[in-house]
Amino acid sequence: MNEQSLYSSSAVPKQKSARRMGKAGGRRPLESVMQMIFFICGFIAIAFVLVITIYLIISGLPAIREIGLVNFLFGEEWASTAEEPKFGILPMILTSVYGTAGAIVIGVPIGFLMAVFLSKVAPRRVANVVRPVVDLLAGIPSIVYGLVGLMVLVPFIRETFNTPAGESLLAAIVVLAVMILPSIISVSETALNAVPREYEEASLALGATDIETYFRISAPAAKSGIAAAVVLGVGRAIGEAMAIMMVAGNVANMPNLLSSVRFLTTGIAVELAYSSGLQRQALFSIGLVLFLFIMCINVILNVFLKRDKEG
């Protein structure tokens, strides 16, 4: 009887270990499959970027060679359909830079302060009401922003500043600033919510006020996420075409706050449908310039964040 009990007691751990090994053996194929799926998804994302890059280079370089790099980038006149066409994109480059910078100057402070309000200050009931509104702003189509800007903002600028036409760089900046708010607010709020509560409690215990804690402790701790929000805002502002096409005027002038202008994106969107020959190739060259511009911004920001982390 004792030998039988000893045998049964020693067999139980063996049975349990066998079951565990069976479960582990069943999990391994599933883990291998999931790892393969993740690898394929990552490879597809990288492949898309490489394909887009190669296609833009192949399509954009011929026009730059024919026009000349200096004439293309620093030429001040764009007349692609004239008898003697000219393909200078400097006005569009400066307009895109000024328009994006203006939208960031307006949108980032408002979005950041709104994120701090939702994350740290607002009561839960208020935050639960405001967040769906922010998400709704992100879901509104670009053309709706352009339509509202055309019907409301453009007449307001025309009457306020007494200009012949309200379509201007100022109208485009305001529309872009509103459009980038949802991404800045959402990403910044997520970054602020991820800051450990102990940081804030230590600051408050040392005598800092709530506002000082939010701006001197929480915000610096979440700066990587806030920087990512700014990058998303820059990408949205630079890549937008439909909304600013309706409020900017679409004239390739040197940028002026109250004059009609044309962005790089709208330059492509307006002429691509009827373009051919060198004109079409020049539009692809504009796309290449725009792509390189966005890539440079991402690289610079990543280098800055990496140095900051190392420091």
N, C-alpha and C positions, 0 to 999 in steps of 0.2 A: 504493500500500500504506500509506503513511504517512497519506494523507488518510482512508483507510478506517478505520484504527486510531483516528485522532483522532475520526472521526464516531461510532465505536462507544463510545469512552470517554466522549464527551460525552452520548451517549444513555442510558448506564447511570444517571447521577444523575437524569436526567429521569424514567426509568422508576421509580426508587425513590421520588422525590417524588410521582409520580402514585399509586403504591401507598399511600403514607402518607396522601395526601389522600383516597383511596378509603376507607381504614380509618377516618380521622377522620370522613368523611362518614357512614360506617355507624354510628359510635358516637353521633353527634349525635342521631338519632331515639331511640336507646335512652336517652340521658341525658334527653331531653325527657320521655319516658314515665315514667322513674323520678322526675323532679322533680314531674310531675303526680301520681303516686301518693303521694309524700310530702306534697304540699300537701293532697290529699284526706284523708289520714289525720289530719293536723293539724287540718284544718277539722272533721272528724267529732268529734275529741276536744273541741274548743272548743264545738261545737254541742251535744254531750251535756251539758256543764257548764251551758250556757245554758238548755237545756230543763229540766234538773233544777231549776235555780234558779227559773225562771219558774213551774214547776209547784208547787214548794213555797210560793212566795209567794202564788200564786192560791189554793191549797188551805188555807194556814195563816192568812192574814190575817182571813178572816171570823170565825173563833172568837176571835181576839184582840180584834177590834172588839166582839164581843158580850160577852165576859167582862170585857174591860178589861185593858190592858197591865199595869198595876200589880198588879191582882188575879191575873193569870195568872203573871207572873214572880215575884212576891213573896208570893203566897199560900202558907200553910204546910199546907194540907190538900187532899188529892186524894181525892175521893169521887165518881167519875164516874157510878156507878150508884145513888146514893142518891136518896131522894125529892126532896130539894133538892140537886142535884149541885153540887159544888165542884171547881174546876179550878186549884188552886194547885200549881205545879211547883217551888217553891223547894227542897223536900227532895230532889227528883230532880236538880236542878241542882247543889246542894252535894255530893250523893253522887257524881255523875259527876266533879266536880272533885277531890274528896278521893280517890276511887278511882283516877283517872288519875294524880294526883300521887303517891300511894303506890306505884303500880306503877312509875312512872318513877324514884322514889327508890331502889327496890330493884333494878329491872331494868337501869337505865343503868350504874351502876358495875360490876355483875357482867358485863354484856355487853361493856362497854368493856375491862375487864381481860382477859376471855376473848379478845377480838379482839387485844389486844396480845400475849397469850400465843401465839396461833396464828400471828400475823404475824412476831413478832420473837424469841420465846423458845423455842418448842417445836421439838424435832427434827422433821425432815421426816416420819419414819415416824409419830410421834405425831400431828402435824398432819393427815396423810392419814387417820388413823383417826377423829379428833375431828370433822373437817369434815362427813363424811357423817352423823354423829349430829346435828349442828346442823341440817343440811338436812332430816333426818327429823323433827325437832321442828317445823320450818316446815310440813311436809306433814300433820301430825296434825290431823284435823278438830276444830273447836271443841267439839263435843259430847263428844268423848273427854276433853278437858281437864276439862269440867264433870263428867263421870261419875267420873273419878278424884278430882276435888276433893270430890264428894259422898260418895264411898265411903271416902276416906282422910282428907282434910283436915278436913271438917266434923266427924266424930266426934272427931278429935284436938283441935280447938278446944273442942268441947263438954266433953270430959273434962278438958282442961288448965285451962280458965278456969271450969269449973263453971257453965256457962250452960244455960238450958233448951233452946236450939236452937243448933247450931253454924253454921247459915246466917247469915252476917254480912258486914259490910263488910271485915273482916280476911281472911276466906276469899276474897272477890272480889279483893282487892288481891294476894294471893299467886298466885292463878290467873292474873290479868292479867300479873303480873311474869314468870311463866314463859312466857306466850304471846308476849310482845314480845321475848324474848331472841333468837330466831333472826334476826329482821330487824336488830336492833341489832348483833349479832355479825357477820353477813355484810357489811353495808354499811360498818361501821367497819373491818373487816379489809381490805376492798377499798381504802378510803381510805388506810389505813396502808401498804399495799403500793405505792400510787402515789407515795409520798414519795420523791424522788430519793435514791439511796444516798449521793451526795456530801454531803448535809446531815449524815447520821449519821457519815460518815467524818471530816468536819471537826470535829464535836463530840468524837469519840473522840481525834482528834489533839491537841486542846486540853486533854486530860486528864480529860474527863468520863467517868463510868462508863457501863456499858450501860444501867442503869435510868434514870439521869439523862438520857441521850440519848433514850431512848424517850418519857419523859414531858415533857421540856422542849424537845425538838426535833421529834421525829416527830409527837407528838400535836398540838401547835399547828399544824404544817404541814398536818395532815389534818383540821383542825377543821370545815371546810365539809362534808366527807363525814360526819363524826361527828354534826354538827348535823342533817344529812339523816336519819341513822339514828334520832336522837331524834324527829324529826318523824314518821317511819314508826311508831315505837313509840307515840307519842301518838295517831296516827290509829287504830292497831290497838286500843289500850286504850279509846278513846272509843267506837269503833264496834262493839265486841264486845257481843253480846246473849245468844247461846245458852249459853255457858259460865257466865257470871255469873248467868243466870237460874236455874241449878241450884244455886248455892252462896250467893246473896245473900239469899234469903228472900222477895223481891218484896213487901215491905210499904213503903208510902210514908211512912217515918218520917224525922225529922230525923237526919242521919248520926251514928252512934255506932259505934265500932270493933267492938263485940261484939253489936250488935243487927241485926235484919233490916232491909234497906234495899232501895230500888228505884232503878235507874239510868234515865236518859232512854231508852236503847235498850230496856231490858226493859219499861219502861212502854208503849212502842209495841207490842212483840212480844206481850205478855200480853193486851192488850185489843183489838187491831185485828181479830181474827177475829169477835168478836161485837158490835163497836161500830156505832153508827148516829147520825145526826143531829149534834147539837153535840158529843157525845163523840168521834165519828170526826173531826170537824173539829179538835177540840182535840189529837188525836193527831198530825194533820198539822202543827199548830202546834208541837208538841214536836219533830217532825222538822226544822222550819224553824229553831228555836232551836239544835238540835244542829248543823245545817249551818253556820249563821252562826258558831257557836263554833269549829268546825274551821277555817273560812275565816280567822277573826281570828288564830288561832294561826299559820297558814301565812304570813299577811301580816306579822305581827310578826317572825317569825323571818327572813323574806326581807329585811325592812328592816334588821334587825340585822346580817345577814351582808353586805349591801351596804355599810353604813356601815363595817363592819370591813375590808372589802376596800379601800374608798376611803382609810381611814386608813392 
